Amino acid sequence: MLEKVKEIVAEGLDVNAADLTEETTFESLGADSLDMVMTFEDEFGVEIDTEAIGDLKTIGSVVTYIEGLKK
């Protein structure tokens, strides 16, 4: 899951996936998680609660959230 999220972020924000870690923040990439939410929803077939978006500040937090939805 982590690698897939990193790929999506790298492609969407034109950065190198190898440079991304679970601790990488969207802010440090010049974006916010809202910029990526629709892409994550489409890619993983999930719906991200609008109240949760503010908590999705790092790549790791997105992975944890989506894994929780998939259970």
CORBEL-V217110 format. One line per field, one symbol per residue. psi: psi as a letter, one per 40 degrees, with the letter a starting at -180 (. if undefined). A space follows every 10 residues. Layout:
BEGIN
psi = ???
END
This chain:
BEGIN
psi = dddddddddd ddefihddei idehiddeef iidddedddd dddefihhhd deddegeidd ddddddddde .
END
